[in-house]
Amino acid sequence: MKSITIKGSKRESVGKTASKALRNAGMVPCVIYGGEQPIHFSAEEKAFKGLVYTPNVYTASIDIDGKGIPAILQDIQFHPVSDKIIHIDFYQLFEDKEITMNIPVVLVGKSKGVAIGGALRHNVRKMKVKALPANLPDFIEADITELEIGNKLYITSLKNEKYTILHPDNTVVAQVRMSRNAAKAAVEAKK
């Protein structure tokens, strides 16, 4: 999985007043959980642009005073009016501990059903996956080439031994349905 490096500095004072002063200076107060103790740090708001405002999923390598800490974004808070980032929580990654993340689903191939006039529905765009950090994929590929009109692609066809998909087996990832134009053409062909 791809990683983004974020440079930050440790915070000595934690609280409402200190956080407000950081935000006024263009910094974002952050916390890393999951280790022995929470680590409080701050970083520039623009450093999070590639991590927050993207459809892709990345891990973060947080560089605090020269020490790199691997982490994932756990929670983010935005200002209700200005939409500025006001706080971010990270979760520290360990090589031997499984984590759960939402991974994007990418459809590949040209469906036979779509080629003859069907409508493709992409029902699940992100899947909750549990795996060791080294086994987390950047995205999950779903091949829709064999889908005819009326067929569905279930999560069971996307199983992998490197990670566990945390959705029921009957969850539909994509399906090809009869479009209105194809239905009209079928009715007219019968006449």
HELIX and SHEET records of a PDB file:
HELIX    1   1 LYS A   16  ASN A   24  1                                   9    
HELIX    2   2 GLU A   45  PHE A   48  5                                   4    
HELIX    3   3 LYS A   49  VAL A   52  1                                   4    
HELIX    4   4 LYS A  112  ALA A  115  1                                   4    
HELIX    5   5 PRO A  133  ASN A  135  5                                   3    
HELIX    6   6 ILE A  155  LEU A  158  5                                   4    
HELIX    7   7 ARG A  180  LYS A  190  1                                  11    
SHEET    1   A 7 SER A   3  LYS A  10  0                                        
SHEET    2   A 7 ILE A  39  GLU A  44 -1                                        
SHEET    3   A 7 MET A  27  TYR A  33 -1                                        
SHEET    4   A 7 ILE A  85  GLN A  92  1                                        
SHEET    5   A 7 LYS A  67  PHE A  78 -1                                        
SHEET    6   A 7 THR A  59  ILE A  64 -1                                        
SHEET    7   A 7 SER A   3  LYS A  10  1                                        
SHEET    1   B 4 ILE A 140  ASP A 143  0                                        
SHEET    2   B 4 ILE A  99  VAL A 108  1                                        
SHEET    3   B 4 LYS A 126  ALA A 131 -1                                        
SHEET    4   B 4 THR A 164  ILE A 165 -1                                        
SHEET    1   C 3 ALA A 119  HIS A 122  0                                        
SHEET    2   C 3 VAL A 172  ARG A 177 -1                                        
SHEET    3   C 3 LYS A 152  TYR A 154 -1                                        
END                                                                             
